[in-house]
Amino acid sequence: MKENNVILSTAYFPPLSYFYYIHNYENIFIENQEHYQKQSIRNHTIILSSQGIQKIIVPIKRKTYSKTLIKDVQIANELWKKKHIQAIQTNYGNSPFFIHYFKEISEIIFKKRKFLFDLNQEILLFFLNELGIKKEIKYTDNYHKKLPIDFMDLRNFEFNKTFNLRYNQIFTNQNNINSNISIMDLLFNLGNESKNFISRLQFEKT
């Protein structure tokens, strides 16, 4: 049976491939009943720089985080915000569509919030709107380790494959597009053409 449903973890400026699955599956679920997992897309993203990939991370309050539901994980401080904005501006300031999106992205980052999940969901909704992807996002009520066979389970999927399609980038030091790169990279470089690029992708979990 082909999966009609996909379940994803929450993500900070999600990778490009994350939106491929949202675009191609009928029912989209975000897991909010799992325990927080470190070193994942839940609180970090990857952007491109002149030196290659650069990871930027939202710090979280670490006390008993392994036993904390993802929806209850708190952001540790405000210090990271200027660093993230500076990294985005430095690496994408010369991209063709930077001026169209940077102000709103900055406002999302600088907005004062307590919870990581709330930050991630505002980011997700912003990009869905800019990409013109009209999908209802649903949230889990309970945690199920094993899902029905009509679900594609991507809660712990490492989005580190590559796509064969390329697009023009400020830094073109890769042979293919790494699917783990933040959706920001696509939007800053392609603007309104980003959705068309995503619709042409052929990629599945293996």
N, C-alpha and C positions, 0 to 999 in steps of 0.2 A: 504494500500500500504506500502510495506517495504521501509524504508529509504535507499537510495543509497548514500546520501550525509551527511556529518557531518560538523558542524561549531563549532569551538573551540575558546576560548579566547587565546591570547598570554600567555605564562607561563615561569616563571623562573625555570630552571631545572624541567621540568614538572613531575607530578606524574606518577606512573607506569600505571595507568588506562588510562591516556591520550594516551599512545602509543597503548593500546589495541584498542581504537577506530580508530586510524590512520591505524593500521594493518588490521582492519576488514571492513572498509568502502571504497567504490570505489573512491569517490571524497572528498577531504579534503580541507576545507576552514578555514583560520585564520581571525578572525574579527579584522580589523584595523581602523574601522570607528566609533567605540563606544567611549563613554566617559570613562575615567579611573574610576575604582572602587577600593576603598581601601579594605584592609584585604582580599585579594584574591590571587590566584596562579599567578596573573599577575606580582607581584614583590616579592613573597616569595616562599620558598620551605621548605619541612620537611625532615629531615634526622633522622637516629636513633643514639642514644648515649647510654652509659651505664645507664643513668638515664631515658631512655624512648625517646620520640620524642623531637626533637629540631628544632625550626623554625629559619630560617635565611632569612633576609629581605634586599632587595635593597632599600635604601632610595631614594625618589624622591623629586623634587622641588614641594612644596605643593601649591604655589600661583595659585589659580583658577584651581587646577587640576580637579575638578569635571566638569569643562566646557571644558577640554582639550581632544582632540582625543587621543586615546591610542598611536597611532603612533607618536604623538608629545610630549609625556610625557618625561621629561628630568631627567636623573639621578642626584641626588643632589650633590654628592661628591665622593671622592676616598677612604675614610676612611674604608668603609665596606669591601673592597676587601681582606685585610689581615686577617680580622676576619673570613670571609667565608672560605678562604683557610685553616686557622688554624683549624676551626671546621671540615672541610672535612678530613684533614690529621689526626686529633686526633681520629676521630670516625671510619675512614676506613683504616687507615694506615696498619693495620694487616690483611685486607681482601685479599683473594687469588689473585685478579686481579687488586689491587690498582696500582701497578707499571706500568701496561699497559695503564692506562687512566689518571692518575693524572697530568702528565706533560701538556698534551693538554688541560685538563680542567682548569688548572691554567693559561695557556696562554690566554684562552678565557676570563676568569675573569679579568685578569690584563690588557687586551687590553683597550686602552683609547677610550671611546665612549661617545656620548652626549645623545643618546636616549635609553630608556629601550627596546623598540620594537626591535631595531637592536641587542642588546645583546641577547634577548630571541630567535630571529631567528637564530643567529649563534649557540646557544646552541642546538636548535631543530635540525638543519641540521647535527650537529656533532653526535648526538645520533641516528638519522635515519641512518646515514652512518655506525656507529658502530654496530647497530642492524641488518643491512642488509635489512632494510625496504625501498623498492624503490617505493615511492609514490610522485607524483607531489603535491606540496603544493601551493594552490591558496589563493589569498587575496581578501577580499571584496572591492568593489568600492563604495558602499553606505551602509548606515545602515538601516536595516529593522527589526522593532520590532517583526513582525510576519513573519514567513518563510513558504514557500510552504510545503505541507504535506510530500514530499519525503525528507525532511531535518530532521536530528536529531540535535536539538539545544542544545549545551552544553556550551554556552557562560557563563552562570551563574550557571552551575552545580557544586555542591560541591563533589569533588572526595574523599569522606570519607567512602566509603563502605569497606567491607572486601572480600577477595578472600578465597576460601577454600583450594586452593593449597598453599603449603609452599615451601620455598627453604632455604638452609643453610645460616644463617646470623651470623655476628660477635656477635650481640646482639639479643638473641632470647627470648625476654620478652613479646611476643605476642602469642595468641593462633592461630591467622590467620594472613595473610599478609594484612596490611592496604593499600588500594589502593591509599591512599593519599601520601604515601612515595615516595620520589623522585626516578626517574629512575636511579640515581646514585647508589642507594642501590643495585638494581638488577645487574647492570653492574659490580660493584666492587666485588660482591659475586659470580656471575655466569659466567661472561665473555662472551665467544662466545655462550654459551647456553641460553643467555637471550632471544633471539628471539624465540627459541623453547618454553620457558616458557610462553611467551606472547601468542603464538599461541594456547596453551592448555587452556587458560583461558576461562571461561564462565561467562560473566558479561554484564548486560545491565542497562541502566538508568531506574529507577523505580519512 
